[in-house]
Amino acid sequence: MSIKQPQTDQYKAFTANLAYARNMVNAARNLHALRLGAVDIDDLYRAAWVQAVSALDHWLHEELFRRVREIVETPGAEKPQQLQNLALPLSVVEEIRLNETTTADAVDRRVRAAWEYAPLHNAEKIQDAYRLVTNKKLWGEAATQINAWHHGRTKWNDKTLAKHYQAIINRRNKIAHSSDLEDGELGKRRPITEAETSDAIDWIERVALAFATVLG
């Protein structure tokens, strides 16, 4: 089944970053065929895993900022309660009053200050951030969308989808923060395969596409 891809610059950057991760998986597969025993080729799979998670994190941030600005700049656009309640310092309010900045720029700066350096690696954190732009239950509706794409053959819900996503993030954290070493080991890494790496990348793309579809 063909699923329509968003045509925003943010999503195109995301797919380009995922393509880079998939290229690393392909490179590892080709190098394995050469049987280069002196090189730990599996590190390319680990790098691809980290790259894919970073691609999603980057897209989630950029998509959030894009949507916040779009809502603020669109007259009459529905504003979720969290965006309506966004606090601006009086100094910024004065800048707006004096036409030294626009409301959209002021809100953009405020949202970026809150979220730009906050990793979106946690399901609850993602939902919290996106309350600025939607009142929808993002994980639940994304799960429903994925089930619809599979014509009901899957039974994902908000909890199972978030748990699956978190497992991908947890493996990324082991790679990034502890060199993917086995617990209690200083020289033995967890095994990693082409298949599980490719599956993680595909799932990251599936989650992003489901979010984008739900958000509209």
Secondary structure, DSSP 4 states (H G I P E B T S, - for coil): ---PPP-SHHHHHHHHHHHHHHHHHHHHHHHHHHT-TTS-THHHHHHHHHHHHHHHHHHHHHHHHHHHHHHHHSTT----HHHHT----HHHHHHHHTTSS-HHHHHHHHHHHHHTTS---SHHHHHHHHTTT--S-HHHHHHHHHHHHTTTS----HHHHHHHHHHHHHHHHHHHHHTTBPTT-SS-BPP--HHHHHHHHHHHHHHHHHHHHHH-
